[in-house]
Amino acid sequence: MYVSTGAEMTTVPTLVGLSDAAARDALDEADLELGTVTRRNHPELSAGTVLEASAEANTEVEPGTVINLVIASGFVTLNDLTGWTLDAATAAIEELNLEANPVASTACTETSPPTVSSMSVAPGDVPIRSTIDLTYCTGE
């Protein structure tokens, strides 16, 4: 009499926190397949760091199971801060783990409280840990 022990299983390795390359290696070693890789902005993690995996670490799955990954893009999304008070714009930038650099300009009329008249980068995705110049008017 033959008693089946069931399908062969493999353990999903810990992938979150690994680099993209290390995660691929770990999947290969566990006899798992890499599925879709999606990039997502994250204010702290460097590009290529795994944020999420479609299967939890240490779970048993069949060999060849497809594992999807979400990895950090290395960018954050910066809104248009022109017209914001300098304090509010600085706080918004620091919340994204970017560095605000206030730049006084005598080329325009002073406002109270100081208001951002321009930014050194266009709104949109910017590299993490970037410095953003916030120009504000101080008058002549």
N, C-alpha and C positions, 0 to 999 in steps of 0.2 A: 504494500500500500504506500502511495506517495502522498505526502501532505505538503501543500504549497505554503510557503511562508509569505506569500503576497508579492507585490511588485517591488523591485529593487528601489530603494529611496536614497536620496542624498540630502545633505543639510545645507540650507541657504547660509552663506557666510555673512558676517557683518560687513555691510557695504557703506552705510552712512558714515561720512567723515573721511572716507578714502579718496584718493585722487581717482580721476576717470581711468587712468591706465592701471592702477592697482586694483580697482573694482573689476575691470575686464579680466585681469589675471586671476583674481579670486573666483570669478564665475567660471572661467576655463578649468581651473583646478577642481571645482565642485561639479564639473560636467553639466553646467547650466548654460543656457543661451542668452546672449545679450539681445534685448528687444529694442524698443524705442528709447532714444536718449533725448530728453527735453531740457532745454536751458531755462533757468529762472533767475531773475535778479535777486540778490541777497546782499544786505549792507555790510556784512562782515567776512564772508567766506570767499576765498580766492577762486578764480575761474577754474572749473574742472573738479571742484570738490563735490562729492555726492551728498545731496540733501535728502533724497528719498529713494526707496526701492519699492517695487510693486509686491515684494514678498518680505515678510519680517525675518530678521536674522534668527538663526537656530531653528527654523521650522523645517519639517521634512517634506520634500517634494520629489517628484519623479525626475530622474536624469533627463536632461534636454528641455526642462521647463524654461520658458522664456521669462526673463526678468527685465522689466523696464526701469530706467533710472531717470531721476531728475537731478541735474547738476547745476552748480552755481555758474552764472554767466560771467562774473567778474565786474558786473555793472549794477548801478541803481538808477531808478528813474527820478530825475530832478524836474520839479514843476517850474513854471515861469514865476519868479519871485519879484518881478518888477512891479512897483506900486505897493509892495509890502513894507511895513516898518523894518528898519534895519535889525531891530531886536527879534522880530517875528521871523524874518528871513534867516537870520543866523541860527535861531533855534531849529527851524525846519531843516537846514543844512546839517547841523550837528546830529539831528535825529537819524539822518541817513549815514552817519559815520563819515561825513565829508568835513572838510575844514573850510570855514568861512574866513575870508580876508577882506575886511572893510577897506574901501578905497575912497578917500575924500576927493571931490571934484569941485573946483571953483568955477567951472564953466556953466553952472546952472544955479538957479535961485534956491537958497537954503529952505528946507522944510523942517517943521517941528511937529512931531518927532521926525528924526531923519528917515527918509524913505528911499528905497532902492530904485535907482533910475536905470541901471543896466547890470547885466551879469557877464562874466568873462566867457561863459559857455552858453550855448543854446539849450533850452529845455529839452528833455529827452533822456536817453540813457547815457550815463557818464561812468568812467571807471571808478571802482570803489576807492576810497581814501584820497580822492582828488581834492585839490584846493580850488575853491570857487571865489573869484573876486566879485564883491558886491559894491558897485559904485553908488555913492549917495552924494547929494548936493550940499555944498557948504557956502555957496554964494561967492562973491568976488571980494 
